[in-house]
Amino acid sequence: MDAAEVEFLAEKELVTIIPNFSLDKIYLIGGDLGPFNPGLPVEVPLWLAINLKQRQKCRLLPPEWMDVEKLEQMRDQERKEETFTPVPSPHYMEITKLLLNHASDNIPKADTIRTLIKDLWDTRMAKLRVSADSFVRQQEAHAKLDNLTLMEINSSGAFLTQALNHMYKLRTNLQPSESTQS
């Protein structure tokens, strides 16, 4: 799975919008949405929220966790803990990227939020690199990936898979063959 596919999955997450149009309930394969009334908040999938925002049909409300204070606490907690801490959304990075790219005018302190999310991401990726290094050095057979998001796993998955394949080849070449032992 590549980053675009992970982003596609993130677009199914629900966000709150405030529409500036009226429309009865709409019936989609994924579920019913609406009704839409001007000024009344309604939850819709991220893909629809972005589409409506691009057509100037709504104002997006940032998710509850997309707050400077909460993100600072998350970043600081992530830096303190040795293990990965829970994140506010399984798609926090993709949601932030999409919202900041398409609706930054609706998000208070957007630049600060962008920096905090990047700091959180960098901290988690550094932990992931250290964990992968330890995993490889200790020649482990399996790893526990608690509290990692799909995008985080995806960003290091190819490298780790390739490293493990190389280690396997080295191990099989170093082991004496059965014919030489008899």
Rosetta blueprint (number, residue, H / E / L):
1 M L
2 D L
3 A H
4 A H
5 E H
6 V H
7 E H
8 F H
9 L H
10 A H
11 E L
12 K L
13 E L
14 L E
15 V E
16 T E
17 I E
18 I E
19 P E
20 N L
21 F L
22 S L
23 L E
24 D L
25 K L
26 I E
27 Y E
28 L E
29 I L
30 G L
31 G E
32 D E
33 L E
34 G L
35 P L
36 F E
37 N L
38 P L
39 G L
40 L L
41 P L
42 V E
43 E E
44 V E
45 P E
46 L H
47 W H
48 L H
49 A H
50 I H
51 N H
52 L H
53 K H
54 Q H
55 R L
56 Q L
57 K L
58 C E
59 R E
60 L E
61 L E
62 P L
63 P L
64 E L
65 W L
66 M L
67 D L
68 V H
69 E H
70 K H
71 L H
72 E H
73 Q H
74 M H
75 R H
76 D H
77 Q H
78 E H
79 R H
80 K H
81 E L
82 E L
83 T L
84 F L
85 T L
86 P L
87 V L
88 P L
89 S L
90 P L
91 H L
92 Y H
93 M H
94 E H
95 I H
96 T H
97 K H
98 L H
99 L H
100 L H
101 N H
102 H H
103 A H
104 S H
105 D H
106 N H
107 I L
108 P L
109 K L
110 A H
111 D H
112 T H
113 I H
114 R H
115 T H
116 L H
117 I H
118 K H
119 D H
120 L H
121 W H
122 D H
123 T H
124 R H
125 M H
126 A H
127 K H
128 L H
129 R H
130 V H
131 S H
132 A H
133 D H
134 S H
135 F H
136 V H
137 R H
138 Q L
139 Q L
140 E L
141 A L
142 H L
143 A L
144 K L
145 L L
146 D L
147 N L
148 L L
149 T L
150 L H
151 M H
152 E H
153 I H
154 N H
155 S H
156 S H
157 G H
158 A H
159 F H
160 L H
161 T H
162 Q H
163 A H
164 L H
165 N H
166 H H
167 M H
168 Y H
169 K H
170 L H
171 R H
172 T H
173 N H
174 L H
175 Q L
176 P L
177 S L
178 E H
179 S H
180 T H
181 Q H
182 S L
